[in-house]
Amino acid sequence: MTYLNHQDTKTPRGFAPIPANQDATGKQVVDVAFQVHKTLGPGLLENIYEEAFCCELMDRNIGFERQKIIPIQYKHHKLDLNYRLDLLVKDSIIIELKCVDKLSPVHDSQILTYLKLMNLRLGYLINFNVPLIKEGIRRKVL
């Protein structure tokens, strides 16, 4: 059985590095977060940042899906729930947006669980309610 290591690392032990094209898209995602935060600043509601983030992705011709439904399986049952992640960029990078006073360990666990459920490796947890956006971005890799 494989246990997830919930540490924020670039390449966890035993895993291949993130492909260069996916890593390059990740850098674009970070740049989008910087642009949105620079333009709007902190203190707004999460849905406003999500909308602005999507506008910025569209302006840069970066493909994404918004409010992507996450299929959840429990044993042999497919759960009929509408559990959604904020953004899926280029079918390979999960973006979870927050607007909270401080990111907590449960937020880290949330994105790691999304990555596991979607069978993906790269995600970004982005909190816009910070004075400097670099303090609100966490890169997560499985």
C-alpha positions as CSV (number, residue, x, y, z in Angstrom):
1,M,0.0,0.0,0.0
2,T,1.3,3.5,-0.9
3,Y,0.9,6.2,1.7
4,L,0.7,9.8,0.5
5,N,3.5,12.1,1.8
6,H,1.8,15.4,2.6
7,Q,4.9,17.4,2.4
8,D,5.2,20.2,-0.1
9,T,7.9,18.8,-2.4
10,K,8.8,19.2,-6.0
11,T,9.3,15.5,-6.7
12,P,8.3,13.0,-4.0
13,R,10.5,9.9,-3.6
14,G,9.9,7.2,-6.1
15,F,8.1,9.4,-8.6
16,A,9.3,10.8,-11.9
17,P,9.8,14.5,-12.3
18,I,6.9,16.6,-13.5
19,P,7.1,16.8,-17.3
20,A,8.7,20.0,-18.6
21,N,5.5,21.2,-20.5
22,Q,3.4,20.7,-17.4
23,D,5.9,22.5,-15.2
24,A,5.9,25.4,-17.7
25,T,2.1,25.6,-17.5
26,G,2.5,25.6,-13.7
27,K,4.7,28.6,-14.0
28,Q,2.1,30.3,-16.1
29,V,-0.5,29.5,-13.5
30,V,1.7,31.2,-10.9
31,D,2.0,34.2,-13.1
32,V,-1.8,34.4,-13.6
33,A,-2.1,34.4,-9.8
34,F,0.4,37.3,-9.5
35,Q,-1.5,39.3,-12.2
36,V,-4.9,38.8,-10.6
37,H,-3.6,39.7,-7.1
38,K,-1.7,42.7,-8.5
39,T,-4.9,44.0,-10.2
40,L,-7.5,43.2,-7.5
41,G,-5.5,43.1,-4.3
42,P,-6.6,41.1,-1.2
43,G,-9.9,41.2,0.6
44,L,-12.5,40.2,-2.0
45,L,-14.6,37.1,-2.2
46,E,-13.3,33.8,-3.6
47,N,-15.7,33.8,-6.5
48,I,-14.4,37.2,-7.7
49,Y,-10.8,35.8,-7.8
50,E,-12.0,32.7,-9.6
51,E,-13.8,34.8,-12.3
52,A,-10.7,37.0,-12.7
53,F,-8.4,34.0,-12.8
54,C,-10.5,32.5,-15.6
55,C,-10.5,35.7,-17.5
56,E,-6.7,35.8,-17.3
57,L,-6.4,32.2,-18.4
58,M,-8.7,32.9,-21.4
59,D,-6.6,36.0,-22.3
60,R,-3.5,33.8,-22.4
61,N,-5.2,31.0,-24.4
62,I,-4.6,28.5,-21.6
63,G,-7.2,25.8,-21.6
64,F,-9.1,25.1,-18.4
65,E,-12.3,23.7,-16.9
66,R,-14.1,25.6,-14.2
67,Q,-15.9,23.9,-11.3
68,K,-14.9,20.4,-12.6
69,I,-16.9,17.6,-11.0
70,I,-14.7,15.1,-9.2
71,P,-16.0,11.5,-9.5
72,I,-15.9,9.9,-6.0
73,Q,-15.8,6.1,-5.6
74,Y,-16.4,4.5,-2.2
75,K,-15.5,0.8,-2.4
76,H,-17.6,-0.4,-5.3
77,H,-20.1,2.5,-5.1
78,K,-20.0,5.6,-7.3
79,L,-21.2,8.4,-5.0
80,D,-23.8,10.6,-6.7
81,L,-22.5,13.9,-5.4
82,N,-21.6,17.1,-7.1
83,Y,-18.1,17.6,-5.5
84,R,-16.2,20.1,-7.6
85,L,-12.7,21.5,-7.8
86,D,-12.2,25.1,-8.6
87,L,-10.2,24.8,-11.8
88,L,-8.5,22.1,-13.9
89,V,-5.9,23.6,-16.2
90,K,-4.9,21.8,-19.4
91,D,-6.5,18.6,-18.1
92,S,-3.5,18.1,-15.8
93,I,-3.1,20.8,-13.1
94,I,-5.6,21.4,-10.3
95,I,-6.0,24.9,-9.0
96,E,-7.8,25.4,-5.6
97,L,-8.5,29.0,-4.9
98,K,-9.0,30.4,-1.4
99,C,-9.6,33.7,0.3
100,V,-8.9,33.0,4.0
101,D,-6.9,34.7,6.7
102,K,-4.4,31.8,6.7
103,L,-4.1,28.5,4.9
104,S,-4.4,25.6,7.2
105,P,-3.3,21.9,7.0
106,V,-6.8,20.9,6.0
107,H,-6.4,23.1,2.8
108,D,-3.2,21.2,1.9
109,S,-5.0,17.9,2.6
110,Q,-7.9,19.0,0.4
111,I,-5.8,19.6,-2.7
112,L,-3.8,16.4,-2.2
113,T,-7.0,14.5,-2.0
114,Y,-8.2,16.1,-5.2
115,L,-5.0,15.1,-6.9
116,K,-5.4,11.5,-5.7
117,L,-9.1,11.4,-6.7
118,M,-8.4,12.8,-10.2
119,N,-5.2,10.7,-10.6
120,L,-3.1,13.8,-11.3
121,R,0.3,14.9,-9.9
122,L,0.4,18.7,-9.9
123,G,-1.7,21.2,-8.1
124,Y,-1.6,24.8,-6.7
125,L,-3.3,26.0,-3.6
126,I,-3.7,29.8,-4.0
127,N,-4.8,32.1,-1.2
128,F,-5.6,35.6,-2.4
129,N,-6.2,37.1,1.0
130,V,-2.5,37.9,1.6
131,P,-0.5,41.2,1.3
132,L,2.0,39.5,-1.0
133,I,0.7,36.7,-3.3
134,K,4.0,34.7,-3.1
135,E,3.0,34.1,0.5
136,G,-0.3,32.6,-0.6
137,I,0.8,30.1,-3.3
138,R,1.6,26.5,-2.5
139,R,2.7,24.0,-5.1
140,K,1.7,20.4,-4.4
141,V,3.1,17.3,-6.2
142,L,2.1,13.7,-5.8
